[in-house]
């Protein structure tokens, strides 16, 4: 009998929706590492992301649902690696 191999399932789907380069909605967020008005570093189920821009503000963060909304001028969105599961972000370190 052959065993079917399944790809690892994500608990929360990861999606990005960018509106007019001024509002970014992200799902599948597990934690936020650092943030200021020019850069936000966050973790998803699979990877680390870095968002850069001007006047960036976290408008909504719901780690339980994995939802993050960022307002400001979005200049770049970069996936920086697959080490998210081994790192703890700002909120993870605060509530240890």
C-alpha atoms as a printed R data frame, in Angstrom:
   type eleno elety resid chain resno      x      y      z
1  ATOM     1    CA   UNK     A     1  0.000  0.000  0.000
2  ATOM     2    CA   UNK     A     2  1.415  3.360 -1.007
3  ATOM     3    CA   UNK     A     3  1.374  6.195  1.487
4  ATOM     4    CA   UNK     A     4  0.301  9.548  0.160
5  ATOM     5    CA   UNK     A     5  2.743 12.309  1.000
6  ATOM     6    CA   UNK     A     6  1.114 15.552  1.955
7  ATOM     7    CA   UNK     A     7  2.757 18.923  1.910
8  ATOM     8    CA   UNK     A     8  2.956 20.661  5.295
9  ATOM     9    CA   UNK     A     9 -0.313 22.432  5.965
10 ATOM    10    CA   UNK     A    10 -0.374 26.016  7.090
11 ATOM    11    CA   UNK     A    11 -2.538 26.869 10.035
12 ATOM    12    CA   UNK     A    12 -3.416 30.286  8.608
13 ATOM    13    CA   UNK     A    13 -3.315 31.038  4.873
14 ATOM    14    CA   UNK     A    14 -0.748 33.650  3.875
15 ATOM    15    CA   UNK     A    15 -2.072 36.390  1.596
16 ATOM    16    CA   UNK     A    16 -1.046 39.931  0.687
17 ATOM    17    CA   UNK     A    17 -3.328 42.667 -0.590
18 ATOM    18    CA   UNK     A    18 -1.764 46.006 -1.479
19 ATOM    19    CA   UNK     A    19 -4.088 48.926 -2.203
20 ATOM    20    CA   UNK     A    20 -2.594 51.924 -4.051
21 ATOM    21    CA   UNK     A    21  0.772 51.326 -2.337
22 ATOM    22    CA   UNK     A    22 -0.723 52.940  0.782
23 ATOM    23    CA   UNK     A    23 -2.522 50.091  2.582
24 ATOM    24    CA   UNK     A    24 -1.160 46.564  2.985
25 ATOM    25    CA   UNK     A    25 -3.270 43.738  4.426
26 ATOM    26    CA   UNK     A    26 -1.381 40.561  5.328
27 ATOM    27    CA   UNK     A    27 -2.779 37.273  6.648
28 ATOM    28    CA   UNK     A    28 -0.797 34.386  8.086
29 ATOM    29    CA   UNK     A    29  1.245 36.655 10.381
30 ATOM    30    CA   UNK     A    30  2.534 34.935 13.514
31 ATOM    31    CA   UNK     A    31  4.461 37.818 15.098
32 ATOM    32    CA   UNK     A    32  6.034 41.239 14.530
33 ATOM    33    CA   UNK     A    33  9.771 41.475 15.196
34 ATOM    34    CA   UNK     A    34 10.494 45.196 14.798
35 ATOM    35    CA   UNK     A    35  8.694 48.213 13.479
36 ATOM    36    CA   UNK     A    36  9.194 51.934 12.967
37 ATOM    37    CA   UNK     A    37  8.052 54.502 10.419
38 ATOM    38    CA   UNK     A    38 10.406 53.214  7.715
39 ATOM    39    CA   UNK     A    39 10.594 49.412  8.222
40 ATOM    40    CA   UNK     A    40  8.478 46.578  9.635
41 ATOM    41    CA   UNK     A    41  9.887 43.067 10.070
42 ATOM    42    CA   UNK     A    42  7.362 40.295 10.690
43 ATOM    43    CA   UNK     A    43  7.083 36.521 10.727
44 ATOM    44    CA   UNK     A    44  4.620 34.356  8.819
45 ATOM    45    CA   UNK     A    45  4.092 30.610  9.217
46 ATOM    46    CA   UNK     A    46  6.859 29.943  6.687
47 ATOM    47    CA   UNK     A    47  9.064 33.017  6.257
48 ATOM    48    CA   UNK     A    48 10.258 36.345  7.551
49 ATOM    49    CA   UNK     A    49  9.058 39.470  5.719
50 ATOM    50    CA   UNK     A    50 10.459 42.975  5.598
51 ATOM    51    CA   UNK     A    51  8.258 45.896  4.528
52 ATOM    52    CA   UNK     A    52  9.916 49.247  3.839
53 ATOM    53    CA   UNK     A    53  8.396 52.635  3.131
54 ATOM    54    CA   UNK     A    54  7.544 56.033  4.585
55 ATOM    55    CA   UNK     A    55  5.226 56.941  7.470
56 ATOM    56    CA   UNK     A    56  4.418 53.273  8.098
57 ATOM    57    CA   UNK     A    57  1.877 52.596 10.836
58 ATOM    58    CA   UNK     A    58  0.453 49.331 12.109
59 ATOM    59    CA   UNK     A    59 -3.265 50.006 11.895
60 ATOM    60    CA   UNK     A    60 -4.383 46.540 13.019
61 ATOM    61    CA   UNK     A    61 -2.566 43.558 14.504
62 ATOM    62    CA   UNK     A    62 -4.423 40.401 15.466
63 ATOM    63    CA   UNK     A    63 -1.894 37.621 15.980
64 ATOM    64    CA   UNK     A    64 -4.634 35.184 17.029
65 ATOM    65    CA   UNK     A    65 -6.189 35.512 13.549
66 ATOM    66    CA   UNK     A    66 -2.859 36.191 11.827
67 ATOM    67    CA   UNK     A    67 -4.023 39.513 10.394
68 ATOM    68    CA   UNK     A    68 -1.924 42.671 10.024
69 ATOM    69    CA   UNK     A    69 -2.890 45.961  8.354
70 ATOM    70    CA   UNK     A    70 -0.221 48.567  7.577
71 ATOM    71    CA   UNK     A    71 -0.873 52.134  6.402
72 ATOM    72    CA   UNK     A    72  1.714 54.436  4.809
73 ATOM    73    CA   UNK     A    73  3.702 54.612  1.580
74 ATOM    74    CA   UNK     A    74  4.834 51.053  0.809
75 ATOM    75    CA   UNK     A    75  8.101 50.995 -1.153
76 ATOM    76    CA   UNK     A    76  9.170 47.332 -0.917
77 ATOM    77    CA   UNK     A    77  8.051 43.937  0.354
78 ATOM    78    CA   UNK     A    78 10.799 41.329  0.714
79 ATOM    79    CA   UNK     A    79 10.768 37.747  1.969
80 ATOM    80    CA   UNK     A    80 14.040 37.334  3.841
81 ATOM    81    CA   UNK     A    81 14.129 33.690  4.899
82 ATOM    82    CA   UNK     A    82 12.475 30.591  6.275
83 ATOM    83    CA   UNK     A    83 13.536 30.863  9.942
84 ATOM    84    CA   UNK     A    84 10.255 32.213 11.323
85 ATOM    85    CA   UNK     A    85  9.439 29.189 13.464
86 ATOM    86    CA   UNK     A    86 12.722 29.430 15.397
87 ATOM    87    CA   UNK     A    87 12.557 33.165 16.117
88 ATOM    88    CA   UNK     A    88 10.460 35.122 18.540
89 ATOM    89    CA   UNK     A    89  9.288 38.579 17.604
90 ATOM    90    CA   UNK     A    90  8.761 41.624 19.759
91 ATOM    91    CA   UNK     A    91  5.445 40.445 21.176
92 ATOM    92    CA   UNK     A    92  6.731 36.896 21.655
93 ATOM    93    CA   UNK     A    93  9.655 38.204 23.715
94 ATOM    94    CA   UNK     A    94  7.427 40.529 25.763
95 ATOM    95    CA   UNK     A    95  5.067 37.726 26.832
96 ATOM    96    CA   UNK     A    96  7.568 34.951 27.586
